Amino acid sequence: MKQTIIFFLLSAALHFSEPIQAQTTSPSSKTDDMAAASRIFDLQFTQQELDSMYDGVQENLANYRLMHKQKLANSVPMSMWQSPLLPGMTVNQGKDNIRWKLPKTTLPENRNELAFMSIAELAYLVKNKKISSVDLTSFFINRIKKYGDTLQCVISITEEIAMAQAKNADEEIAAGKYRGPLHGIPYGLKDLFAVRGTKTTWGAAPYKEQIIDEDAYVYQRLQEAGAVLVAKFTLGALAMGDYWYGGRTRNPWNTSTGSSGSSAGSASATAAGLIPFAIGTETWGSIISPASTCGLSGLRPTFGSISRSGGMTLSWSLDKIGPICRSAADAAMVFAFIHGTDGADASAVNARFDYQQSADARQLRIGYAKNYFDRIKDTSRSEWKVVRSFQDAGYTLIPIDFPDSAVYPFNIMDVVISAEAAAAFDEFTRNNIDDEMSRQGKYDWPNSFRVSRLMTAVEYINASRHRYLLMQKVNEAMNSVDALICPTRGSGNQSAITNLTGHPAICVPTGFDNRQRLPTSITFLGRLYEEGKLLAVAEAYQQMTDWHVQHPEWLK
């Protein structure tokens, strides 16, 4: 019976597979499907209204069918472009003025220690020819080959590209052409970024042989910085979770658990020391969640900080790119070289990254989301320890009531992401490509896309209007602080809210839970396009603690 009802609703609301014909002598029978469809959209029409609507619905159907004959690649954008800025707000588009200082260090006698050195330390070694980029690249490729299968975090090792880029880096450095602290440093990409000469699988079985003849913007920027691409890492299929067509990406701290996602491989590989840093993306939690789960520093920049050209689209108004690193200082270094735009992504801007190494965070206004913390009754939890660490160090923290469920009374995120993702993968559903996906559960993309087809454009647009009101509320709350301490997980919907408003966030490790010895974290939120201040506060916390320098013992 249930299957019959589902089939009926789909046929009624999705596409009226054949023009509606009167099957009985009842004058209302030709509109029965429309009446049923209207009820699942929380609408009711009289019979007279249904009769009047009938011809227009049929005309729309004919028009849809003409539209469905026209192919749309995932890379084709909407003509509407999201901006996190409200009227009266501007972006500082001046040039960055960062003078990088590299800490003097020595090549470790035990080469395995290279795996967990900071980017700045590795940069010092490469710049000063203590180790060649070729040797460093070979070291990390060998670690990927050794541990990658155990962690199920690697889709492809780009060894030929890597060795060519490393050799070029060594030659340039020898000739005195030093590009900066990423020059000669290996890294990895989440495998939804196109790189010519490689497969770009999106982590999904239907696309595991896909080749996109394009270089993603973020890859181009890292090339310009002299960084060395050694691998493309796993992502949950079509950017959901940590299950991909080859298995489930593992958490290096406890390999019986997953790494979370969808930037699953980027986080797992970085935590395991298979790479100094990796690039991830976030639509709703896909940088922060795996970084938190794997004990890393994951930066989700302001929406529009980095052009997304050459990356898989899941949601045009939500997708963001950011670095997954072992420290906030490393994240700042990577972000400095990848932010900006090529003009191909109309939501992206060239915003100045106003950042100074070792900036004095005491000059900044730091708040904490009091209403979120008040929900944590156990004051021995790591979230409260973060607050006390700042207070013990002499910081005055400003209590803030940050928007929560009280101003987020319905799931705006679900409406927005569902509509946009289903549109981005229209032909995937319409042509039954979804049947090839490895996972077919109730909450996996194939079924979610189908459910999303029963959403009206009116509801999507009105959810976007509610989103605008939410943007006003969050910006009002953030006006009194430069950075806000907020629990990473728990009630309050902070993750959905700040992804919708486009505010930057970074999570950093704060210790381990007492059950599975898994990392815990805290999140710092920042003002729009003010990643420099946000990172300064996160770095201040990491100067008080050593959680970010710890790593799984078995991966020494």
Secondary structure, DSSP 8 states (H G I E B T S, - for coil): -HHHHHHHHHIIIII-SS-----SS-TTGGGHHHHHHHHHTT----HHHHHHHHHHHHHHHHHHHHHHTS---TT---S----S--TT--------------------SSGGGGGG--HHHHHHHHHTTSS-HHHHHHHHHHHHHHHHHHHT-EEEE-HHHHHHHHHHHHHHHHTT----TTTT-EEEEETTB--TTSB--TT-GGGTT-B-----HHHHHHHHHT-EEEEEE--STTSSSSEETTEE-EETTEEEEE--SSSHHHHHHHHTTSSS-EEEEESSSTTHHHHHHTT-EEEE--TTSB--TTB--S-TTT-EEEEEESSHHHHHHHHHHH-B--SSSTT---------TT--GGGS-EEEEHHHHTT---TTSHHHHHHHHHHHTT--EEEE----TTT--S-HHHHHHHHHHHHHTHHHHHTTGGGG-S---TTSHHHHHHHHTT--HHHHHHHHHHHHHHHHHHHHHHTT-SEEEEESSSTT-HHHHHHHHT--EEEEEEEE-SSS--EEEEEEEE-TT-HHHHHHHHHHHHHH--GGG---GGG-
